[in-house]
């Protein structure tokens, strides 16, 4: 009985393996947090990349209005090259506003004597699938970036 009490007392004082046990508990949690931080940063980075591409395209449209289908295709191609997206993810639409109307339309005609304003609207869609979705947590992130600029 005395030997068992002495053994338990000595075991309580011995801290040689404590660091290994603490590391075994915390390392997996820290690794998962690091992977999560990486995934979140990738998602935010993609959102910023898409917004920058849309802003750049609008700047180009203001500098050189895409008033022909060839110019519109070139502008769309620039966005697709910058973002790495396929054709179906990038939409370029010409929109028009008659006079002081608050609505935009795709119809390029106004009543006689009413001033028509021309806009270019760029819409980019993309999806980012974080790695944690393969573990059943969360779902893919969908991006919808739209920019519009008046060109005349």
C-alpha positions in Angstrom: 0.0 0.0 0.0 2.8 2.4 0.8 4.5 1.6 -2.5 1.3 2.4 -4.4 0.9 5.8 -2.6 4.5 6.7 -3.3 4.1 5.7 -6.9 1.0 7.9 -7.3 2.7 10.8 -5.5 5.8 10.5 -7.8 3.6 10.3 -10.9 1.8 13.5 -10.0 5.1 15.4 -9.6 6.5 14.0 -12.9 5.8 16.5 -15.8 8.2 15.1 -18.4 5.5 13.9 -20.8 3.1 16.9 -20.3 4.3 18.8 -23.3 3.8 15.9 -25.6 0.3 15.2 -24.4 -0.6 19.0 -24.7 0.8 19.0 -28.2 -1.2 15.9 -29.2 -4.4 17.7 -28.1 -3.7 21.1 -29.6 -1.8 20.3 -32.9 -4.9 18.9 -34.8 -7.0 21.9 -33.7 -4.3 24.4 -34.8 -3.9 22.5 -38.2 -7.6 22.7 -38.9 -7.7 26.4 -38.0 -4.7 27.1 -40.3 -6.5 25.2 -43.2 -9.6 27.2 -42.5 -7.8 30.5 -42.5 -6.1 29.5 -45.8 -9.5 28.7 -47.4 -11.1 31.9 -46.2 -8.2 33.9 -47.5 -8.5 32.2 -50.9 -12.2 33.0 -51.0 -11.6 36.6 -50.2 -8.8 36.8 -52.7 -11.0 35.5 -55.5 -13.7 38.0 -54.6 -11.2 40.8 -54.8 -9.8 39.5 -58.1 -13.3 39.4 -59.7 -14.1 42.9 -58.4 -10.8 44.3 -59.8 -11.4 42.6 -63.2 -14.9 44.2 -63.4 -13.6 47.6 -62.4 -10.8 47.4 -65.0 -13.3 46.4 -67.7 -15.5 49.4 -66.8 -12.5 51.7 -67.0 -11.7 50.3 -70.4 -15.3 50.7 -71.5 -15.3 54.4 -70.4 -12.0 55.0 -72.2 -13.0 53.2 -75.4 -16.7 52.7 -75.6 -17.7 49.2 -76.8 -20.1 50.5 -79.4 -19.6 47.6 -81.8 -20.0 43.9 -81.3 -16.3 43.4 -82.0 -15.3 45.9 -79.3 -17.8 44.2 -76.9 -16.2 40.8 -77.7 -12.7 42.2 -77.1 -13.8 43.7 -73.7 -15.4 40.4 -72.7 -12.3 38.5 -73.8 -10.1 40.8 -71.6 -12.3 39.9 -68.6 -12.2 36.2 -69.3 -8.4 36.2 -69.7 -7.9 38.2 -66.5 -10.2 36.0 -64.4 -9.7 32.7 -66.2 -13.4 32.3 -66.5 -15.3 30.6 -69.5 -17.6 32.5 -71.8 -20.8 31.6 -69.9 -19.5 33.2 -66.7 -19.0 36.7 -68.2 -21.9 38.7 -69.6 -21.6 42.1 -71.3 -24.9 43.9 -71.9 -25.6 47.3 -73.4 -28.4 49.2 -71.6 -30.1 52.4 -72.4 -32.0 55.1 -70.5 -34.4 57.6 -72.1 -34.5 61.1 -70.7 -34.9 61.2 -67.0 -36.3 57.7 -66.6 -35.0 55.8 -63.7 -35.1 52.4 -65.4 -32.6 50.9 -67.8 -33.7 48.9 -70.8 -32.0 46.8 -73.5 -34.2 48.7 -76.1 -32.0 51.3 -77.9 -34.9 53.5 -79.0 -36.4 56.6 -77.4 -39.2 59.0 -78.3 -38.2 61.7 -80.7 -36.4 64.6 -79.0 -35.7 62.6 -75.9 -32.0 62.2 -75.0 -30.8 58.6 -74.8 -28.0 57.6 -72.4 -25.9 54.4 -73.1 -24.5 52.2 -70.4 -22.4 49.0 -70.5 -23.2 46.4 -67.8 -20.7 43.7 -67.0 -21.8 40.7 -64.9 -19.3 38.1 -63.6 -20.3 34.9 -61.8 -18.0 32.3 -60.3 -18.0 29.7 -57.6 -15.3 28.8 -55.1 -15.5 25.4 -53.4 -13.6 25.5 -50.1 -11.8 22.3 -49.0 -14.0 21.9 -45.9 -17.1 21.3 -48.0 -15.6 17.9 -48.8 -15.9 17.1 -45.1 -19.5 18.1 -45.1 -19.1 21.5 -43.6 -20.6 24.5 -45.4 -21.2 24.9 -49.1 -19.5 26.5 -52.1 -19.2 30.3 -52.3 -21.0 31.9 -55.2 -19.8 35.3 -56.5 -21.9 37.7 -58.5 -20.0 40.9 -59.4 -21.8 43.5 -61.5 -20.5 46.8 -62.7 -22.2 49.4 -64.8 -20.9 52.5 -66.5 -22.4 55.3 -68.6 -20.4 55.5 -71.9 -22.5 58.2 -73.6 
